Amino acid sequence: MAKKPENLSFEESLGELEHIVSELEQGDVSLDDALKQFERGIKLVRSSQSKLEQAQQKVAILLSDDPQAPLSPFDVEEE
């Protein structure tokens, strides 16, 4: 059984996305399977985008010049 997208690392998600795109480009999958793979791909993209946003937030905080800047929890938006 495939892992949930949010439980995959960013690199694992990209690898799975590449595999899905490759299979869809070949055109050897049924319409039902293509739709399932497309849905999985969308979930992987959204999860990866969320991970990138979290990383950007961390970098912005680490590069902040204000030593008095308050720390606050990261806001993770789920779609």
Summary of the structure (lengths in Angstrom):
residues: 79
radius of gyration: 17.0
end to end distance: 22.7
largest distance: 57.5
contacts: 160
relative contact order: 0.14
helix: 66%
strand: 0%
